[in-house]
Amino acid sequence: MARGWESKSVESQQTEDVGSGKKKAPAEEVERAAKRASLELSRGRVMRELETARSEVHRTALQNALDFLNEELAKL
């Protein structure tokens, strides 16, 4: 039975990693990168919403969210 294109690609990537002697990134680094990406996406969404918000209460809530996201990004 023939293997699919994706499984061949995954297999070749795995053999390249083993053959080149690369070490995988520690779990903490992977987690940190994922958290940073998530925070940056959220920050972008909040900034877009802030540009179009009309209600002062909504703008205040969005600004508080933006401040929080900036603080979290600074911690990383």
FENCOR-V152550 format. One record per pair of residues at least 4 apart in sequence whose C-alpha atoms are under 8 Angstrom apart, sorted by the first residue. I is the first residue (numbers start at 1). GAP is how many residues later the second one is. If there is no record, write none. Layout:
<<I:GAP> <I:GAP>>
This chain:
<<3:4> <3:5> <4:4> <5:4> <6:4> <7:4> <8:4> <9:4> <10:4> <11:4> <12:4> <13:4> <14:4> <15:4> <16:4> <17:4> <17:5> <17:6> <18:4> <25:4> <25:5> <26:4> <27:4> <28:4> <29:4> <30:4> <31:4> <32:4> <32:44> <33:4> <34:4> <35:4> <36:4> <36:37> <36:40> <37:4> <38:4> <39:4> <39:30> <39:33> <39:34> <40:4> <40:33> <41:4> <42:4> <42:27> <43:4> <43:23> <43:26> <43:27> <44:4> <45:4> <46:4> <46:16> <46:19> <46:20> <47:4> <47:15> <47:19> <48:4> <49:4> <49:13> <50:9> <50:12> <50:13> <53:5> <53:6> <54:4> <54:5> <55:4> <56:4> <57:4> <58:4> <59:4> <60:4> <61:4> <62:4> <63:4> <64:4> <65:4> <66:4> <67:4> <68:4> <69:4> <70:4> <71:4> <72:4>>
